[in-house]
Amino acid sequence: MHQAMVMIIVDRIVSQYTTENSFCTNYLSVDKKRWEEWKKGSTQLSAEEMQKIKNLFSDYEWMLLQKIIRQTVLFPEKRNYIVSEYKRVKSMIAKKWMQSSEGIVELITHKDSFHTEKELYKETIILRVSVNYEEWGYDDILEFYLPGMIQQQIENDSVGLLEWVNENLTDTYVESEATNHKIIEDE
């Protein structure tokens, strides 16, 4: 179960940060050796460090991560494709929210923060899909970190954001997994 969680966490890290190393040094404040030991399951991270990792995800995404991990206990073969399964289910849920007319879609860019912290963060856009329950702190949120070039594709295309999400989200988001794993191997 730990390895399944690590795979999803590392995928989230490499979708946001330039390298795992910059994440460990600049965000988590953990040396690379300890990080690698934690990934192997041979050491624990402190409660504060685990909270920082959890903060990479919305509450809803963390709950979904836990459900997906439990699936690997029942179906061990899912461990082989846990990250793509997490992304597939997450994008399926986002589409359901949008079809229900309860879903709110936002496109968030970090152009300003990217230029000031270029060594730390990747140039990405965040596609946020949420459901608002009109109670503070209870919104369900799904965030999709997508390559920055997607924003140009949406802006230059005649299709709107919602149409792009319906047609391209799953393929683009799950495809980014392969790119992220290539980056991990190159580190």
WOSUL-V530903 format. One record per residue. RES is the residue in three letters. SS is DSSP state (H for helix, E for strand, - for the rest). PSI is psi in whole degrees, -180 to 180 (999 if undefined). BURIAL is + if it has 9 or more other ideal C-beta (glycine too) atoms within 8 Angstrom, else -. Layout:
# WOSUL-V530903
res=RES ss=SS psi=PSI burial=BURIAL
res=RES ss=SS psi=PSI burial=BURIAL
This chain:
# WOSUL-V530903
res=MET ss=- psi=-39 burial=-
res=HIS ss=H psi=-44 burial=-
res=GLN ss=H psi=-37 burial=-
res=ALA ss=H psi=-44 burial=+
res=MET ss=H psi=-44 burial=+
res=VAL ss=H psi=-42 burial=+
res=MET ss=H psi=-42 burial=+
res=ILE ss=H psi=-41 burial=+
res=ILE ss=H psi=-47 burial=+
res=VAL ss=H psi=-39 burial=+
res=ASP ss=H psi=-42 burial=+
res=ARG ss=H psi=-43 burial=+
res=ILE ss=H psi=-50 burial=+
res=VAL ss=H psi=-13 burial=+
res=SER ss=H psi=-20 burial=+
res=GLN ss=H psi=-39 burial=+
res=TYR ss=E psi=156 burial=+
res=THR ss=- psi=-38 burial=-
res=THR ss=- psi=161 burial=+
res=GLU ss=H psi=-36 burial=+
res=ASN ss=H psi=-44 burial=-
res=SER ss=H psi=-34 burial=+
res=PHE ss=H psi=-50 burial=+
res=CYS ss=H psi=-45 burial=+
res=THR ss=H psi=-49 burial=+
res=ASN ss=H psi=-24 burial=-
res=TYR ss=H psi=-53 burial=+
res=LEU ss=H psi=-25 burial=+
res=SER ss=- psi=47 burial=-
res=VAL ss=- psi=139 burial=+
res=ASP ss=- psi=157 burial=-
res=LYS ss=H psi=-38 burial=+
res=LYS ss=H psi=-47 burial=-
res=ARG ss=H psi=-40 burial=+
res=TRP ss=H psi=-47 burial=+
res=GLU ss=H psi=-39 burial=-
res=GLU ss=H psi=-40 burial=+
res=TRP ss=H psi=-43 burial=+
res=LYS ss=H psi=-34 burial=-
res=LYS ss=H psi=-13 burial=-
res=GLY ss=- psi=13 burial=-
res=SER ss=- psi=-3 burial=-
res=THR ss=- psi=162 burial=-
res=GLN ss=- psi=153 burial=-
res=LEU ss=- psi=155 burial=+
res=SER ss=- psi=165 burial=-
res=ALA ss=H psi=-40 burial=-
res=GLU ss=H psi=-42 burial=-
res=GLU ss=H psi=-41 burial=+
res=MET ss=H psi=-35 burial=+
res=GLN ss=H psi=-39 burial=-
res=LYS ss=H psi=-40 burial=+
res=ILE ss=H psi=-46 burial=+
res=LYS ss=H psi=-33 burial=-
res=ASN ss=- psi=-11 burial=-
res=LEU ss=- psi=-17 burial=+
res=PHE ss=- psi=151 burial=+
res=SER ss=- psi=166 burial=+
res=ASP ss=H psi=-42 burial=-
res=TYR ss=H psi=-41 burial=+
res=GLU ss=H psi=-39 burial=+
res=TRP ss=H psi=-41 burial=+
res=MET ss=H psi=-43 burial=-
res=LEU ss=H psi=-41 burial=+
res=LEU ss=H psi=-45 burial=+
res=GLN ss=H psi=-41 burial=-
res=LYS ss=H psi=-43 burial=-
res=ILE ss=H psi=-41 burial=+
res=ILE ss=H psi=-42 burial=+
res=ARG ss=H psi=-33 burial=+
res=GLN ss=H psi=-32 burial=+
res=THR ss=H psi=-20 burial=+
res=VAL ss=H psi=-43 burial=-
res=LEU ss=H psi=-36 burial=-
res=PHE ss=- psi=83 burial=-
res=PRO ss=H psi=-27 burial=-
res=GLU ss=H psi=-21 burial=-
res=LYS ss=H psi=-17 burial=+
res=ARG ss=H psi=-27 burial=+
res=ASN ss=H psi=-22 burial=-
res=TYR ss=H psi=38 burial=-
res=ILE ss=H psi=-40 burial=+
res=VAL ss=H psi=-45 burial=+
res=SER ss=H psi=-32 burial=+
res=GLU ss=H psi=-44 burial=+
res=TYR ss=H psi=-47 burial=+
res=LYS ss=H psi=-39 burial=+
res=ARG ss=H psi=-48 burial=+
res=VAL ss=H psi=-41 burial=+
res=LYS ss=H psi=-44 burial=+
res=SER ss=H psi=-33 burial=+
res=MET ss=H psi=-43 burial=+
res=ILE ss=H psi=-44 burial=+
res=ALA ss=H psi=-43 burial=+
res=LYS ss=H psi=-40 burial=+
res=LYS ss=H psi=-43 burial=+
res=TRP ss=H psi=-44 burial=+
res=MET ss=H psi=-37 burial=+
res=GLN ss=H psi=-26 burial=-
res=SER ss=- psi=-4 burial=-
res=SER ss=- psi=3 burial=-
res=GLU ss=- psi=-21 burial=-
res=GLY ss=E psi=138 burial=+
res=ILE ss=E psi=129 burial=-
res=VAL ss=E psi=131 burial=+
res=GLU ss=E psi=145 burial=-
res=LEU ss=E psi=118 burial=+
res=ILE ss=E psi=129 burial=-
res=THR ss=E psi=154 burial=-
res=HIS ss=- psi=46 burial=+
res=LYS ss=H psi=-45 burial=-
res=ASP ss=H psi=-49 burial=-
res=SER ss=H psi=-30 burial=-
res=PHE ss=H psi=-44 burial=+
res=HIS ss=H psi=-30 burial=-
res=THR ss=H psi=-24 burial=-
res=GLU ss=- psi=48 burial=-
res=LYS ss=- psi=-34 burial=-
res=GLU ss=- psi=-20 burial=-
res=LEU ss=- psi=-51 burial=+
res=TYR ss=E psi=148 burial=+
res=LYS ss=- psi=157 burial=-
res=GLU ss=- psi=99 burial=-
res=THR ss=E psi=167 burial=+
res=ILE ss=E psi=155 burial=+
res=ILE ss=E psi=123 burial=+
res=LEU ss=E psi=114 burial=+
res=ARG ss=E psi=126 burial=+
res=VAL ss=E psi=127 burial=+
res=SER ss=E psi=162 burial=+
res=VAL ss=E psi=126 burial=+
res=ASN ss=- psi=125 burial=-
res=TYR ss=- psi=7 burial=-
res=GLU ss=- psi=28 burial=-
res=GLU ss=- psi=124 burial=-
res=TRP ss=- psi=131 burial=-
res=GLY ss=- psi=0 burial=-
res=TYR ss=- psi=4 burial=-
res=ASP ss=- psi=145 burial=-
res=ASP ss=E psi=132 burial=+
res=ILE ss=E psi=136 burial=+
res=LEU ss=E psi=130 burial=+
res=GLU ss=E psi=136 burial=+
res=PHE ss=E psi=114 burial=+
res=TYR ss=E psi=115 burial=+
res=LEU ss=E psi=153 burial=+
res=PRO ss=E psi=143 burial=-
res=GLY ss=- psi=-29 burial=+
res=MET ss=H psi=-20 burial=-
res=ILE ss=H psi=-36 burial=+
res=GLN ss=H psi=-44 burial=+
res=GLN ss=H psi=-40 burial=-
res=GLN ss=H psi=-44 burial=+
res=ILE ss=H psi=-44 burial=+
res=GLU ss=H psi=-38 burial=-
res=ASN ss=H psi=-17 burial=-
res=ASP ss=- psi=156 burial=-
res=SER ss=- psi=-10 burial=-
res=VAL ss=- psi=149 burial=-
res=GLY ss=- psi=174 burial=-
res=LEU ss=H psi=-47 burial=-
res=LEU ss=H psi=-40 burial=-
res=GLU ss=H psi=-41 burial=-
res=TRP ss=H psi=-44 burial=+
res=VAL ss=H psi=-48 burial=+
res=ASN ss=H psi=-38 burial=+
res=GLU ss=H psi=-31 burial=-
res=ASN ss=H psi=-14 burial=-
res=LEU ss=H psi=-54 burial=+
res=THR ss=H psi=-49 burial=+
res=ASP ss=H psi=-46 burial=-
res=THR ss=H psi=-43 burial=+
res=TYR ss=H psi=-46 burial=+
res=VAL ss=H psi=-34 burial=+
res=GLU ss=H psi=-34 burial=-
res=SER ss=H psi=-21 burial=+
res=GLU ss=H psi=-45 burial=+
res=ALA ss=H psi=-41 burial=-
res=THR ss=H psi=-44 burial=-
res=ASN ss=H psi=-39 burial=+
res=HIS ss=H psi=-32 burial=+
res=LYS ss=H psi=-41 burial=-
res=ILE ss=H psi=-43 burial=+
res=ILE ss=H psi=-45 burial=+
res=GLU ss=H psi=-33 burial=-
res=ASP ss=H psi=-18 burial=-
res=GLU ss=- psi=999 burial=-
